[in-house]
Structures are given as structure tokens and as C-alpha cells.
């Protein structure tokens, strides 16, 4: 129903806009209401960044070629994004490899509250004011109903990222977890392995849906699985039950997996022939 969809949109918008900050020190003054300023993002430096750049270098031309034509899915960017996030976190934490591994965890936390009304949604999309409801939906939306849509909440947000990568970034895992007031609101497990020049990867993210009472775990995972190679790549997304075992990139038979699941999206570039699905 349209009313439920609007509430869900409000909740998702609110959670996306909350963000996470560092823990405030005891006795810190409350933040002022001044508008935030943003400094240009700086590329990380140090041994982790050098290792990431070296690992990704063979695939940059392929990633750029696919990016120029791909509109179906951005799943092929997952390894690059994960490795670059690791380099930023390593620089911020001043982490260094030990005994052949990068092993470290970063934690971001903050107390945040939010409140959104239907006016926020209508301001972003004025066409909703005159939207015609579906036959089984409630009455058409109008300004008099704006008081029905008031979403507020928040609390203690904690985001952790734990890394266990080999020093040369030939394999490893990263686990990302978000919690709100002690309840898990996001979980992602990324793993990769270099085999015969191909960087195979598996990314499993907890699938959430927006309900009237907040985000709800569907009991399923959104999977992004594939490989990057110099001059080619093949990456797909599909859904899997949370109880299903995760593929291991160190032994993944990608062709067999592709034939065993129903892809939601797929990007394939073989010998310069790019195939996009859907």
C-alpha cells in the first residue's frame, strides 16, 4: 500500500542520513547547529595503500572499460571498494602487517536521533502529492494526510569493520557489522582469493526490507560473486538463504555456480564482448 511504502521510504531515508561518528569524549560540549563542512577526500597513503594499488593495478583498465558501458549492476566494483576501504582504515588506525597478515578492526560509534515527516518525502518528490492510488490502496495522498507520516527514532549506532588479509593481498576476509541499540541492522562478509591471475570474490550482505516498524531481516542474503581478470571479468548478483553455505573464492567453480542459481544481475566481459543482464 502507498501509505506503507511512504513510511518505509522515510525510515530508509532517515537511517541513510544518520551516519556514524566517533565516540564523543567525556565532557565534550554538544555539537552546534552550524551546517557541516566537508573537506575534499584525500587518497590514503602508506604500506596498505601501496599494497592495494599494486593488487588492483592489473584490473583497472578492465574496470574502466566495463564502467563506461555497464548500467545493470555495480557488483563488479565490490573488490575495489573493499580493498580501498581497507587502505583508508589501515591509514587511519596506523595499522601495519604482522606475521604475514593485515589483522585489525576499526569501530565507529555515535548517538543519533532522527525525525522525518511526509513533508520531507513530498519535498523530494512533489509528484506524490497528486499520485493516483492503486485500486486496492487507500485514499489519494494529499496535504491533509501529512500528519499521518511522522517517523522518528535513533539511538546508539555502532559500525565495525574487521580485516584479515594476507600481507600481499592475495586472499582474505572482511566482516562489516552495523548495530542500532544493540540489534544488528547490517552485516556483510567479503572474501577474496587470487588464483591464476584472476581475483575471485564472494560478498554476502544481509538482506533487509523496510517495514512500518523499521528495518526487518528477511532471512536471506544478497550475494555478489565473480572474478576480475586482466582483460575480462564476470560478476553476478543473486539471492540465497542465510543458512546456505557461502562459496569459497579459493575453490570457487564459477561456471557451476552460475548454472545453479538465478542471477538478479550479471556483468560479463569476455574478449571485449560485454554482456549485461538484465
URTAKA-V412368 format. One record per residue. N is the residue number from 1. RES is the residue in three letters. PSI is psi in whole degrees, 0 to 359 (none if undefined). Layout:
n,res,psi
N,RES,PSI
N,RES,PSI
//
This chain:
n,res,psi
1,UNK,150
2,UNK,321
3,UNK,315
4,UNK,323
5,UNK,320
6,UNK,317
7,UNK,317
8,UNK,318
9,UNK,320
10,UNK,315
11,UNK,313
12,UNK,316
13,UNK,317
14,UNK,314
15,UNK,323
16,UNK,328
17,UNK,344
18,UNK,309
19,UNK,178
20,UNK,145
21,UNK,180
22,UNK,158
23,UNK,132
24,UNK,144
25,UNK,150
26,UNK,135
27,UNK,358
28,UNK,145
29,UNK,150
30,UNK,149
31,UNK,146
32,UNK,171
33,UNK,7
34,UNK,144
35,UNK,142
36,UNK,152
37,UNK,149
38,UNK,126
39,UNK,147
40,UNK,137
41,UNK,136
42,UNK,139
43,UNK,136
44,UNK,157
45,UNK,170
46,UNK,181
47,UNK,324
48,UNK,316
49,UNK,320
50,UNK,319
51,UNK,320
52,UNK,313
53,UNK,320
54,UNK,319
55,UNK,321
56,UNK,343
57,UNK,316
58,UNK,342
59,UNK,357
60,UNK,319
61,UNK,319
62,UNK,316
63,UNK,319
64,UNK,320
65,UNK,317
66,UNK,321
67,UNK,329
68,UNK,342
69,UNK,345
70,UNK,126
71,UNK,356
72,UNK,323
73,UNK,146
74,UNK,16
75,UNK,333
76,UNK,346
77,UNK,354
78,UNK,310
79,UNK,317
80,UNK,315
81,UNK,318
82,UNK,316
83,UNK,321
84,UNK,324
85,UNK,320
86,UNK,319
87,UNK,323
88,UNK,316
89,UNK,321
90,UNK,320
91,UNK,316
92,UNK,322
93,UNK,357
94,UNK,39
95,UNK,146
96,UNK,153
97,UNK,149
98,UNK,133
99,UNK,38
100,UNK,8
101,UNK,151
102,UNK,111
103,UNK,109
104,UNK,162
105,UNK,137
106,UNK,149
107,UNK,130
108,UNK,137
109,UNK,156
110,UNK,155
111,UNK,125
112,UNK,146
113,UNK,158
114,UNK,156
115,UNK,126
116,UNK,144
117,UNK,175
118,UNK,335
119,UNK,325
120,UNK,320
121,UNK,315
122,UNK,325
123,UNK,324
124,UNK,330
125,UNK,85
126,UNK,340
127,UNK,339
128,UNK,339
129,UNK,328
130,UNK,18
131,UNK,140
132,UNK,127
133,UNK,161
134,UNK,158
135,UNK,325
136,UNK,7
137,UNK,179
138,UNK,192
139,UNK,155
140,UNK,149
141,UNK,141
142,UNK,176
143,UNK,333
144,UNK,341
145,UNK,0
146,UNK,329
147,UNK,343
148,UNK,340
149,UNK,92
150,UNK,108
151,UNK,126
152,UNK,160
153,UNK,206
154,UNK,200
155,UNK,214
156,UNK,110
157,UNK,134
158,UNK,130
159,UNK,127
160,UNK,146
161,UNK,118
162,UNK,128
163,UNK,142
164,UNK,84
165,UNK,146
166,UNK,155
167,UNK,324
168,UNK,8
169,UNK,41
170,UNK,346
171,UNK,166
172,UNK,179
173,UNK,152
174,UNK,134
175,UNK,126
176,UNK,129
177,UNK,133
178,UNK,137
179,UNK,150
180,UNK,116
181,UNK,39
182,UNK,352
183,UNK,137
184,UNK,123
185,UNK,357
186,UNK,140
187,UNK,132
188,UNK,136
189,UNK,119
190,UNK,134
191,UNK,152
192,UNK,160
193,UNK,138
194,UNK,122
195,UNK,119
196,UNK,42
197,UNK,353
198,UNK,137
199,UNK,99
200,UNK,144
201,UNK,155
202,UNK,127
203,UNK,119
204,UNK,116
205,UNK,136
206,UNK,131
207,UNK,123
208,UNK,149
209,UNK,151
210,UNK,123
211,UNK,180
212,UNK,335
213,UNK,5
214,UNK,196
215,UNK,136
216,UNK,137
217,UNK,125
218,UNK,352
219,UNK,15
220,UNK,167
221,UNK,147
222,UNK,118
223,UNK,136
224,UNK,118
225,UNK,141
226,UNK,200
227,UNK,153
228,UNK,141
229,UNK,165
230,UNK,104
231,UNK,358
232,UNK,164
233,UNK,161
234,UNK,120
235,UNK,137
236,UNK,160
237,UNK,141
238,UNK,166
239,UNK,147
240,UNK,154
241,UNK,146
242,UNK,335
243,UNK,349
244,UNK,140
245,UNK,145
246,UNK,141
247,UNK,150
248,UNK,116
249,UNK,338
250,UNK,339
251,UNK,14
252,UNK,128
253,UNK,94
254,UNK,319
255,UNK,320
256,UNK,319
257,UNK,320
258,UNK,323
259,UNK,347
260,UNK,348
261,UNK,171
262,UNK,103
263,UNK,141
264,UNK,320
265,UNK,159
266,UNK,138
267,UNK,124
268,UNK,133
269,UNK,108
270,UNK,117
271,UNK,39
272,UNK,2
273,UNK,108
274,UNK,129
275,UNK,128
276,UNK,136
277,UNK,131
278,UNK,none
//
